[in-house]
Amino acid sequence: MLSGAEERASAFRTRNQQGRETIWIVTEYRPQDGRVSYARAALGSNIGLVDVTCTQSAAGGTDVSVQYTLTALSESGRDFVSKFLEPEQYSQMIDEWRAATSDALAQSAAKR
């Protein structure tokens, strides 16, 4: 975390497996509506928005929609964006994100 916690205007930094740093800023935080949005900047590569919407599933549990809007900043950024948005690659990333999020939620619940 760079500032804040999870509220609007909070900022944090992540690094992917290749070491690329991304800075994130929370632009919308409405847990009561199941919504959170971020602006992100992968310096030298791409910038974009990420919108996450959670709704109650008819089968029980939660349905999650994640939408990325990315803009390349360089040739390598164009390559990244193109590959990232390929359906198979995107589905794999979302599955990894789902598993990591589920693990974090389970660990949080176990601490209570």
N, C-alpha and C positions, 0 to 999 in steps of 0.2 A: 504494500500500500504506500502510495506517495502522499495522499491526503484523504481525509474523510474515512468512511466505513463502507456503506453501501448506498448512501443517499445521493441525490442528484449533485453533480459537480465533484464527486469523489474521483480520485485518479489512482491508477495502479499500473504496474509494469509486469510484463510476462516475457519469457524467452522460450522459443520453440526448440525442438531437438537439434536443430542446426545452429543454435545460438543467436538467431535473429531476435532482436528486442522489439517489442510492441508496447506502445503507451496507450492506455485506455482511459476514457473519461465517461462517467455515467451521465447520460443526457436526459434520461427519464427513469424514474424509479417509483412504480406504483404497484406494490405487492398486493394490495387489496383488489386490483384489477388483473393481476397475473401478468404484468408488463414490466419489462426493463429494456432500455436501449442504451447503446454505447456508441461513441465516436472512437475510432482507433487509428493509430499511425504506426506503421512499420517503416521506420525511417529509411529512406533510400529505396524503398520497394513499393509500398502502396498505402493508401488511406481509405477509410470507409466507415460505414455505419453497420451496426448489428442490432437487429430488433428481435426480442425474445417474447413470445406470448404463450402463456400457460392457460389451459382450459381443462375443466373437469371432463374426464373421459366417460362415455356412456357405459363402458365395460368396467369402470372403476379405475382409480388412479388418475394420472394427469397426462394430457396430450400437450406436447411442446412443439411450437413452430419457431424456427430460427431462420431469419432472413439476413443475408449479407449483401451489401452494396459496396463494391470495391472499385477503386480507381488506381491504376498503375502510375507510378512516379518515374519509372525507368524501364529500360529494356528487360532487365531481370524481373522487375515488378510485373511487366506484361506477361512474362512467362509464368510467374507465380500465380497471378490472377486467373490466367487461362486454365492452368492445371487445377487450381483450387476449386474452380466452379464446374469442372467436369463432373457429371452425375455420379460416377463410381467413386471418385476421390472425395467428393463432398459427402456422400453417404457414409464413407468410411470415417471421415473426420467427425461427423455428427454422432456415429456410433461410439467412437472413442470419447467424445465429449459427454455423451449420455452415461457411459460406464463410470467415468471420472466423477461426474456430478452425483450419481447414485452412491458411489463409495463415500464421497465427502458427506452426503446427507446421512448415511448410515453411521459414520463415525461421529457426527455431531449428535445424533439421537442417542448413541451409546454413552456419550459423556453426560447426558442429562440425568 
